[in-house]
Amino acid sequence: MDSERAVISSALNSGQISTLLARGVEIKHFSNTQSGEECKSVFNYAAKHARKYGVCPSPQLVKNNFPNWRGEPSSDPLEALIDEFLNDVRRRYFAAKVIELAHAEGNPANWSRLDEIMLDAARDLATVIPSGQVSRVRAEMQDRIDQYEIDKAEGKKPGILCGIPLFDDLTDGFQQGDIVTVAGFSGRGKSMLSQFFLSQAIDQDKNALLMSLEMSKRQIMDRFDTMVTNFSHKQLRKRELPDHELENWRKAAKKYENAKNDLIVIDSPGNCTVDRIYAEINRYKPDITCVDYVQLMKGTKASAAKHEGLIEITNELKSVALATDSTIIMVSQDQRNSAEDGSTESNMGGSISVYQAADIYIGMMQNQEMRENKKLNTRLIKNRNGAPGEQDVLCDPEFMRFEPWVNTEQFEKEEVTV
């Protein structure tokens, strides 16, 4: 049986072309054979007709527009024919991927990343036929009540708290499937703030992944060690820590030595794509992932304009967050006018998609006077599940401290001079 012709014929005869669309059937799923091209044309015509007029075209109308069309009648239910057709699509895609992987294996340059290539291939195969999860709202209500009572009894919170009290109150934390954008102008602390969010997640027994496109592993590790101990970052870099600070560091290392959760750091991932992000999330299974920063990522269309590539990247990252049931933080660099105005809804860098794809959009503002006082204005500009808000925080790069702002007397340590 020709599954392509059979499924089109059955959909046309039963007036159910919309059922094919609902199951995720697309033009790209038809083969490149002469017969497949004809099926592709008929399907495209019928789909456009259904979208325009709200009904499937009759077989007679199809015949008028495609005189040479010959269907393949079948007594099998349409759903069974769709399943058969989609299985054929998967088989064709799988065969193509096997050939592609064989070519990749034959190139020595790929030998160190074969696991990544395999994961990328698996993602492509998994998304050949898009299929959203179907839930029944009323029938599953009791299940949700049972889960609520279990979570309440165990003291489980609904999300990952970020450590900024007002934002945690407004958002109930970062949720699974969320895209969180952390935006700011160069040098305003967006990378440090996103790393602070990761450290908060670790303290809540979550696993975290950091994909850094501009900082080395050593720089990142130094920052996290400083966050944990609050010793001088300057003295750490210069290898001049006092003995008591070194001892505190040793105690912290002992405490975390056998920890079940951790932060995985991947630095300098050249030509970092969404597929690479997906592959690493599947590899390490983090609860929260940070990409620092999104404008340095590479889209799949090399010839596309920069803003077009960013639209593709941000939308795909949202799909990855949903598919992996995890949180993804996108660090984003704002436009030049944000140096004085701070982050707003209109000065995000590269493309408005950085804002549109986000479930939570956190920006920042810090002028020279605020910087001298180590004061940072953080802005919850977008909150898909609640109200926006602003909170001033202490941002002390020397000791990697973030705290709710009170006044300058909250500093317990003086600036270290070396």
C-alpha positions in Angstrom: 0.0 0.0 0.0 1.2 3.5 -0.9 0.7 5.2 2.5 1.0 8.7 1.1 -1.8 8.2 -1.5 -3.9 6.2 0.9 -3.9 8.8 3.7 -4.7 11.7 1.3 -7.5 9.7 -0.4 -9.1 8.8 2.9 -8.9 12.3 4.2 -10.5 13.7 1.1 -13.2 11.1 0.9 -14.2 11.6 4.5 -13.7 15.4 4.5 -11.1 15.2 7.3 -8.1 16.9 5.9 -8.1 18.9 9.2 -7.4 15.6 11.0 -4.1 15.4 9.1 -3.2 18.9 10.1 -4.1 18.3 13.7 -1.8 15.2 13.8 1.1 17.4 12.6 1.3 16.3 9.0 3.2 18.8 6.9 4.4 19.1 3.3 7.9 18.2 4.2 6.8 14.8 5.3 6.0 13.6 1.8 8.8 11.8 -0.2 10.7 13.4 -3.0 9.5 10.8 -5.5 7.3 11.7 -8.4 4.3 10.2 -6.6 5.3 12.0 -3.4 5.5 15.3 -5.1 2.0 14.8 -6.5 0.7 13.9 -3.0 2.4 17.0 -1.7 0.7 19.3 -4.2 -2.8 17.8 -3.5 -2.2 18.0 0.3 -1.1 21.6 0.1 -4.1 22.5 -2.0 -6.6 20.8 0.3 -5.0 22.3 3.4 -5.2 25.9 2.0 -8.8 25.3 0.9 -9.7 24.1 4.4 -8.1 27.1 6.1 -9.8 29.5 3.7 -13.3 28.1 3.5 -13.4 26.1 6.7 -14.2 22.8 5.0 -12.3 20.1 3.1 -12.5 20.3 -0.7 -14.6 17.6 -2.3 -12.9 14.8 -4.3 -14.6 16.2 -7.4 -13.0 19.7 -6.8 -9.7 18.1 -6.3 -10.1 16.1 -9.5 -10.9 19.3 -11.4 -7.7 20.9 -10.2 -5.5 17.8 -10.5 -6.9 15.8 -13.5 -4.2 13.1 -13.2 -4.7 12.5 -9.5 -5.3 8.9 -8.7 -6.1 8.1 -5.1 -5.7 4.7 -3.3 -8.9 3.7 -1.6 -8.7 1.9 1.7 -11.2 0.5 4.1 -9.0 1.2 7.1 -9.8 4.0 9.5 -8.2 7.3 8.8 -6.3 7.3 12.1 -4.8 3.9 11.2 -3.7 5.2 7.8 -2.2 8.3 9.5 -0.2 6.1 11.9 1.1 4.1 8.9 2.0 7.2 7.0 3.9 8.7 9.9 5.7 5.5 10.6 6.9 5.6 6.9 8.0 9.2 7.4 10.0 8.2 10.5 11.6 5.3 8.7 12.7 7.6 5.8 14.1 10.2 8.2 15.9 7.5 10.2 17.5 6.1 7.0 18.7 9.6 6.0 20.1 10.2 9.5 22.0 6.9 9.4 23.7 8.0 6.2 24.4 11.4 7.7 26.0 9.9 10.8 28.1 7.6 8.8 29.6 10.6 6.9 30.1 12.4 10.2 31.9 9.3 11.7 34.3 9.2 8.8 35.5 12.8 9.5 38.3 12.8 12.2 37.3 16.3 13.1 34.0 14.9 14.5 35.4 12.1 16.6 35.5 14.1 19.8 31.9 15.1 19.4 30.2 12.0 18.2 28.0 11.8 21.3 26.8 15.4 20.6 26.1 14.5 16.9 24.1 11.5 18.0 22.0 13.6 20.4 21.4 16.2 17.7 20.2 13.4 15.4 18.0 12.0 18.1 16.4 15.5 18.6 15.8 15.8 14.9 14.1 12.4 14.7 12.1 13.2 17.8 10.7 16.4 16.3 10.0 15.1 12.8 6.4 14.7 13.7 5.4 17.4 16.3 3.0 16.0 18.8 1.8 18.1 21.7 0.9 16.3 24.9 -2.9 15.9 25.3 -4.4 16.4 28.8 -8.0 16.2 29.8 -8.7 19.1 32.2 -11.8 17.7 34.0 -10.9 14.0 34.0 -7.5 14.6 35.5 -8.6 17.1 38.2 -8.4 14.5 41.0 -4.9 13.6 40.0 -3.9 17.3 40.3 -5.5 17.5 43.8 -3.6 14.4 44.9 -0.3 15.8 43.6 -1.0 19.1 45.3 -1.5 17.4 48.7 1.7 15.4 48.2 3.7 18.6 47.4 2.2 20.5 50.3 2.9 17.7 52.7 6.5 17.5 51.5 7.0 21.3 51.5 7.7 21.4 47.8 7.7 24.8 46.2 6.4 25.3 42.7 9.5 26.8 41.2 13.2 27.7 41.6 13.5 30.8 43.8 15.9 33.4 42.3 16.9 35.1 45.6 15.4 38.5 44.9 12.5 38.5 47.5 10.0 40.7 45.5 10.5 38.7 42.3 10.1 35.4 44.1 6.9 36.7 45.6 5.6 37.9 42.2 6.6 34.9 40.1 6.6 32.0 42.6 10.0 31.2 41.2 11.3 30.0 37.8 9.0 27.2 36.6 9.7 24.2 34.4 9.5 25.2 30.8 10.2 28.8 31.5 12.5 31.0 29.5 14.1 33.6 31.8 15.9 36.5 30.1 18.5 38.4 32.2 19.3 41.6 30.3 21.5 44.6 30.8 24.2 46.8 29.2 27.8 45.7 29.1 29.5 45.7 32.5 26.2 46.0 34.5 26.5 42.6 36.1 24.1 40.5 34.0 26.5 37.5 34.0 27.1 37.8 37.7 23.3 38.0 38.4 22.5 35.0 36.3 25.3 33.0 38.1 23.8 34.1 41.4 20.5 32.7 40.2 22.2 29.4 39.4 23.9 29.4 42.9 20.4 29.9 44.4 19.1 26.9 42.5 22.0 24.7 43.7 21.2 25.7 47.3 17.6 24.4 46.6 19.1 21.0 45.7 18.7 21.6 41.9 21.2 20.7 39.2 22.4 23.5 37.0 24.2 23.9 33.7 26.1 27.0 32.5 27.0 27.3 28.8 29.4 30.3 28.7 30.3 31.8 25.3 32.5 34.5 26.6 34.1 33.5 29.9 36.6 30.8 30.7 35.9 27.9 33.1 38.6 29.4 35.4 36.8 32.8 35.6 33.5 31.1 36.3 34.8 28.8 39.0 36.5 31.8 40.7 33.2 33.6 40.7 31.3 30.8 42.3 34.0 30.1 44.9 33.7 33.8 45.8 29.9 33.6 46.0 30.1 30.6 48.4 32.8 32.0 50.7 32.4 35.8 50.2 36.1 36.3 50.4 37.9 38.9 48.2 37.7 38.1 44.5 40.6 40.4 44.0 42.8 38.6 46.5 41.7 35.2 45.0 42.9 36.3 41.5 46.2 37.6 42.9 46.7 34.5 45.0 46.9 36.6 48.2 44.0 35.2 50.3 44.6 35.3 54.1 45.1 32.0 55.8 41.7 32.1 57.5 39.9 32.7 54.2 41.8 29.8 52.7 40.6 27.6 55.6 37.0 28.7 55.0 37.4 27.8 51.4 38.6 24.3 52.4 35.6 23.9 54.7 33.3 24.8 51.9 34.9 22.4 49.5 34.6 19.6 52.1 30.9 20.5 52.5 30.2 20.2 48.8 32.5 17.2 48.1 29.8 14.6 48.1 26.8 16.8 47.1 24.3 15.0 44.9 23.5 18.2 42.9 26.0 20.4 41.2 26.8 23.0 38.6 28.1 21.8 35.2 30.2 24.4 33.4 30.9 24.2 29.6 33.0 27.1 28.4 33.9 28.2 24.9 31.5 25.9 23.0 32.4 27.1 19.5 29.5 27.8 17.1 27.0 27.1 19.9 23.6 26.2 18.4 20.2 25.4 19.9 20.9 21.7 19.0 24.1 21.9 21.1 22.1 23.3 24.0 19.5 20.6 23.6 22.2 17.9 23.5 23.9 19.1 26.7 20.6 19.3 28.5 19.8 15.7 27.5 23.3 14.7 28.6 23.3 16.2 32.1 19.6 16.6 32.9 19.8 19.9 34.7 16.8 21.6 36.3 18.0 25.0 35.1 20.4 26.0 32.3 22.0 29.4 31.6 23.3 30.5 28.2 25.6 33.4 28.5 24.9 35.1 26.2 22.3 34.5 23.5 23.5 37.1 20.9 26.7 35.0 20.6 24.8 31.8 19.6 24.7 30.6 16.0 21.5 30.0 14.1 21.1 27.3 11.5 20.7 29.7 8.6 24.2 31.1 8.0 22.9 33.7 5.5 20.1 35.0 7.6 20.3 38.5 9.1 21.5 38.7 12.7 18.0 39.6 14.0 16.4 36.8 12.0 18.9 34.3 13.4 18.0 35.6 16.9 14.3 35.1 16.3 15.0 31.5 15.4 17.3 30.9 18.4 15.0 32.4 21.0 11.9 30.5 19.7 13.8 27.3 19.5 15.1 27.7 23.0 11.6 28.0 24.2 10.7 24.7 22.5 13.7 23.1 24.1 12.7 24.3 27.6 9.2 22.8 27.1 10.5 19.6 25.6 13.0 19.0 28.4 10.7 20.3 31.2 13.5 22.6 32.5 14.2 26.3 32.9 16.5 28.1 30.6 18.1 31.5 31.4 19.1 33.6 28.4 21.6 36.3 29.2 21.1 39.1 26.7 23.0 42.4 26.1 20.9 45.5 25.8 21.3 48.3 23.3 23.6 51.3 23.9 20.9 53.6 25.3 20.3 51.2 28.2 23.6 52.5 29.6 21.7 55.5 31.0 18.1 54.4 30.8 18.5 50.9 32.0 16.6 47.9 30.6 13.2 48.6 29.0 10.7 46.8 26.9 12.1 48.5 23.8 15.9 48.5 24.1 16.7 44.8 24.1 19.6 43.8 22.0 19.3 42.2 18.5 15.6 41.4 18.2 12.4 41.9 20.1 12.1 38.1 20.2 14.5 38.2 23.2 11.6 39.8 25.0 8.7 38.0 23.3 10.0 34.5 23.9 10.6 35.1 27.6 8.2 34.1 30.3 10.2 36.2 32.8 12.3 39.2 31.7 14.6 40.7 34.2 16.5 43.8 33.3 18.8 46.2 35.2 19.7 49.8 35.6 22.9 51.2 37.2 24.3 54.7 36.7 27.7 55.8 37.8 26.6 57.0 41.2 24.8 53.8 41.8 27.8 51.8 40.7 30.0 53.7 43.2 27.5 52.8 46.0 27.2 49.2 44.7 23.5 49.7 44.2 21.7 47.9 41.3 18.1 48.5 40.2 16.7 45.1 39.1 13.5 45.2 37.0 11.0 42.5 36.5 9.8 43.9 33.2 7.8 40.9 32.1 6.1 38.3 34.3 3.8 36.0 32.3 2.0 34.8 35.4 1.8 38.0 37.4 2.6 41.6 37.9 5.9 43.3 37.1 8.0 45.0 39.7 11.4 46.6 40.7 13.8 46.0 43.5 17.1 47.6 44.4 19.8 45.2 45.4 23.3 45.4 46.8 25.6 44.3 43.9 29.1 43.9 45.3 31.4 42.4 42.6 34.4 42.3 45.0 32.7 39.7 47.2 30.1 38.5 44.7 27.2 39.5 47.0 23.6 40.1 46.1 21.2 41.2 48.8 18.1 43.4 49.1 19.2 47.0 49.3 19.0 48.7 52.7 21.8 51.3 52.8 25.6 51.5 52.6 26.0 50.4 56.2 25.1 46.9 55.3 28.6 46.3 54.0 30.4 44.0 56.5 33.6 44.0 54.6 35.7 46.9 53.3 36.9 47.1 49.8 40.2 45.2 49.6 43.2 47.1 48.4 46.1 45.1 47.0 
